[in-house]
């Protein structure tokens, strides 16, 4: 319910920075911006004081019966005077930068670093950072508008922390920095950072090990990104010697021909290649179970990438999204980027999925099927894989742990709590 309300509150706010910029550049938005320029020069404290002055003005309408209007006019004069001096508090010679991580995990704090560089000779003792409107799933942790001191010819940094609860690409509008005037009732012209982009990736379930059928399949042409660990290799060619190459691979004839050490380069063509198929059927599972399946998928990928197997991630949907990962090459980040943008599908189309996976089956040693439910359609899908001599392991994200035949139910609560899983 809380998530739905958060979405509803932002229903009229475009999701991407480019769409928001398109609205800001409309004629109406530009006219409103020019009209509200003076209001934007008021600080937070100045805007509160202006609101209080307007309310007090209502009660001082009877000029003959009260002297409240004197206080109202005095306060308004103070605000006008504060606005008149704002042109002298521009951040001249100052540049603003924003730094955010490339990837952020769902629910974890992200540190947004804001930096001001002053190339001038004027000190700015009070500069306030103003945050933009966050996406519907974002919230600040702690203080979102720090006030910093910027020394002449120096720099100043501030860290603002936020959390995001939805996967996917995120776009932050620019943060604004403005110098505050004495009494902090108004501020100079704001300086803006660049907009920021990052991707919120799913949590990685703590999968310690995954047991899959042991089998190796022929990969015609080899796999360029795979490390050489097997014994079935083909000679790819010769290349110049590099420190760390085995002395047994030195090629004497090529060495004599080129006048410098040359070594043989081999290409392995038989691998253990595991396909991971993720079920995204939202018709039979809650949003929590679907997120749990995505988290479990990330954990399985993390565990398999620590071994010697090649991993193919295959997302079930209207079109199969396929990602081939090498061995021990930091491939988890690539998989998380793919899982971050996974969208739920309305149903499980067994025949369509079998047809889409058919081109990949000849090279796969086995398949890990991560399902959000179990029924006859999914059982028939796994049976069709095994009929084509592709070993299959099935993990179902459910409410209670269970093991029935060839399927294993992994509790959603265990995934959410980060419990160690031996699959």
N, C-alpha and C positions, 0 to 999 in steps of 0.2 A: 504493500500500500504506500509506504514512504517513497519507494522508487517511482511509482506511478504518479504521485503528486509532484515529485521533482521534475519529471518529464513534462507534466501538464503546465507547470510554472514557466517552462521555457518553450512552449509550443509555438510561439511567434518569433522565436530567436533562431536565425539560421545556424546550422551546425558548423559550417566551415567559415574560415576567416574571409575567403574570397566572396562568399555570398553576403556576409555582413558588410564588406567594403562596397559591394554593389549597391546596397541599400543606402549606405552613407553618402554615396556619390550622386544620389538622385537630387533633383532640383529642390524638392520639398525639404529633404534632410539638410542640404547646404543652407537654405534660408533659415531653418530653425537653429542651425549651428551659429550663424552670424547673430541671430536675435539673442541667443543665450550666452554670448561671449562675456558680457559683464558678470552674469551669474556664475560662469565658470571660473572667473577670477577670484571669487570668494572662496575661502578655505572652508573646511568642514565646520569649524567653529563660527565662521562668518555666516554661513547659511543657516545654522541653528539660531544665531542672534537675529538674522533677518526674519525668520519665521516667528520668533517671539515678538519682534517689533510689530509685525503685521497683526498678530493676535491682540497685542496691547492697543494698537490703533483702533480696533473695533470698540474697545471699552472706553476710549478717550474721545469718542465722537461728540459728546456733549461738552463743548468748549467752555460754556458758561458755568457748568456745574462741577467741573473737576479740573485739576491741573496736570492730569496724567499725560496730556499731549506734549507737555514740555519735555518729559523724559523720552517720549517717543521721537520727537524731533531731534533731541540730543543724540539718541542712539543712531538714528538714521544719518545724522551728520557725521558721526564717527565712521559709519560704514562707507559713506561717500568719500571721506578723506582717505580711508584705507585703500579704496579702489583707485584714487588719483595717483597714488605713489607706486602702483604695481609696475608701470613701465621701467622703473629704475631697478627692478629685481629680476631681470632676465638672466638666464643661465648662459651668458655669452662665452664662447670658447669651450663649452662642455659637451661631451658626447655621452650617450647612454647605451649600455649593452645589456643583453639578457642571455643567460646560459641555462639550459635545461638538459637533462639526460636524454639520450636517444630513445631509451626504453624505460618504462615505468611499470611495475607490477600492480595489478588490481589491489586496491585497498591499502597499499603501502605509501608512506610519505614520500613526496618528491621535493627536492630542494631546488627552488628557483633562485638563482643568483643574479642580482641586479648590481651593475657596476657603473659608476660615474667617473669619467676622466676629465680633469680640468687642465686645459692648456693655457689658461689665462693667468692673471696676477691678482685676481680678486677672490677672497675667501667667502664661502657661502656657509654660514654657521648652521642654518636650519633648512634642510631640503627634505621634502616629504615625498615618498613614493605613493602613488595612487594605483591600486590594482584595477584591472578590467573586470567585466562580468564573466564569471567562469561558466563553462558548459554545465548542463543540468546535473551531471554526475559529480561535479567538483565542489570541494569546500576547502576553505583555508583552515590550517591548523595553527592557532595562535594569532599573533599580530600580523595583519595584512597590509598596514600602512606605516612602515617605520619612518622615523625622522632621523636623518644622518647629517653629519658635518663633513663638508667638502673643503679641504684645505687648498690654498692657492697652488697651482701647479702639481697637485697630487691627485689621488683617487680615493674613492670610498665605495665600499660594498655593503650590500644588505642581502640577507637570505630570507625568503618567504617560503613557507612550507604549505603544501596542499595535498589533498587526497582525491583520487578518482576511482569510482566504483564500477565503471563500465569499460569493457574492452574496446579497442579500435583506435583509429587515428584521431588525434586531438589537436585543435588549433586555438592558441591563446592570442587574444588581441594585445596590442602594445600596452606596456605599463607606462605610466606618466610620472615624471619627476618635476617638481616646481619648488622654487625658493619661497619660503614663508616670510612675510613682513613682520615687524614687531607687533606684538599682541596677537599674532597669528589669526587675524581676521580676514586677510586676503593673501594672495600669492601671485607670483609673477607668471609669465607665460610658460606653459608646461612643455617639457621636453619629452619626446616619446622614444621608446625602444623599438626594435623590430618586432614583428609578430613571431611567435614561437610555435614549433610543431614537434610533436613527439607521439609515440604510440604506446598505448596501455595494453600490456600483454597479460595473459592469464597466469594464475599461480601455477607453479610446478609442483605436482604431487610428489611426495617423498617415496618414490619407487626405488627400492634397493636392488631388486633383481627381477628379471622377467624370463621365464622358461619358455622357449619356443622350440619347435622341431628343428633338429640339426640337419641341414641339407645345403648343398652348394649348387648353384646354377651357372651355366655358361653365359657370359656377358660378351657378345661379339664386339670386338674392338676394344675391350677393356673399359675401365673407368678412370679417367685422367686424374680425378681428385683423390682416388683411393691410395692409401699407403700400401707398400708391397709387403705382404705377410704370408702369402700362400706359396705352394710349391709348383703350381701349374702356371708358368709364365711363358710369354712369347717375346722374342727379341724385337724390340721396337726400333733400335738403331744405335748409333754411337754419338757421344757428345763429349765436350771438354771435361777434364777431371775437375771435381770440386772437393774441397777438404771434407773429409768424412766418408767419401766413397770407398767401397771395399776394394782392396788391392786385387782380389780375384777377378774383378770385372774389367781390369785393364786390357785394352785391345792393342796388341803389339804392332800389328800392321798399320792401323790407323795412326798410332803414335809416330811410327817411322814416316808415314806419308805427310803428316801435318807438322812434325817437329815439336809437338807438345803432347803431354799425356792425354789419352782419350780412353773413355770407359764405355762398356756396353750398357745400354739402358733397356730394361725389360718392362713388359706390360703384363700384368696379371689379368686373366680372363675368366677365372672361376671364383665366385664370391658367395658368401651367405648374404642374401638380400631379402630383407624383411619389409613387407608392406604393412602400413598401419592405416586401417580404414575407420574413420570416425563417423558414427551415426548422429545426424543432427535433426532427427524427427521431433518437432515441437508439439505434434498432435497427441503424443502419448506420454510426454514427460514435462515436468515443470521447468521453469527457467533455472532453478537451482540445480536440478539434475543435469540439465544440459551444460551448465557451467562446470559442474563436477566432472562430466565426461571430458570436457575440453582440458581441464586441469589434469585429469588422469592421463589423457593422451600426451600432454607435455611431459609428465613424469616418465611415461614409458619411453618416449623419444630420448629423454635425458639418460635413462639407464642403458638403452641400446647403443647410443652414440659413444658411451664409454667403452664399449667392446669393439670387436673386429667386424661386425656386420655393417653392411650398407643399409640405409633406411629410406624407404619411400613413403611419404605422407600423402594419403589419398582421402580427400574430404568428400563425403557423399553429398550430392545436391543435384541441382539442375545440370551442372557440368562438373566433372571431377577436377578438383584443383590438386595438381600433383607437384610435389617438391622432392627432389632427389638429394639426399644428404650424404656427404663423405664420412670417413671414419676418423674420429678423434680430431676434428678440425674446427671445433667451436661451432658446429652446425646447429646447436640448440637455438641460437638467436634467430637464425633464419626460420626455423620451425615456429618459434613464438610469434614472429611477425605474421606468418600465415594464419596461425590459430587466433590471433588477435582480431582478425576481420571475419571470422566464421559467422555466418548468419543461420538462424534456424530455418528448417524446411518443413512444409506442411505435409508430412507423411513419409513413409518409407517405400520407395518404388524399387522392389527387388529386381524385376526384369531389366529395368533401365540401368540400375547400378551394375548388374552382372554384365550387361553389354558394354558399359563404359569401362569396366575393369578388365575386360577380356584382352586388350592389347598389352597389358602389363603382366599378365599371369605367367607367361612363358619364362620371364626372368626372375620371378619371385620364388624364393625358397619356402617362405611361409607368410601367413597374414595374421596380424593381431587385429581382431575386430572389437572395437569399443562401442558398445550399444547402450542406449538409454532405456531399453525395454527388451523383452523377449517374447516372441510369438511364433506362429507357424511360418510366417513370411520370412523372418530372420533366420529361423532354423533351416528353411529350404535354401536360403542364400548361402549359408555356411556349408550345407551339404553339396551344393553345386561347386564350391571351391575345392572341396576334398575330392570330388569326382574327377577333377582335373589335376589331381596329384599335387595340390598345394595345401600343405599342412596349415591348420587354422587353430588359433587360440581365441577364445571369446571371453571378454570381461564386460559385465553388466553393472552399470551404476544403479544401485538400489538402496533400500533402507536398512537391510540387514545382511550380514555376511552369510553366504551360502555357496556350496559347490555341488552342482548337479551335472553328472555326466561330464561333458566337455566344456561346460560353462562355469564361470566363477563370478559371483556377485560381490562387488566391492561396495561397502557402505559409504553413502554420501558423507555422513558425519566424519568418518575416518579420513576421507580426502580433505574435508574442510579444516579439520584440526591439524593436518600435517603429520598424521601418524605414519610410521615406517611401514611400507607395504612390501611383502614378498609375494610376487605373482607367479 
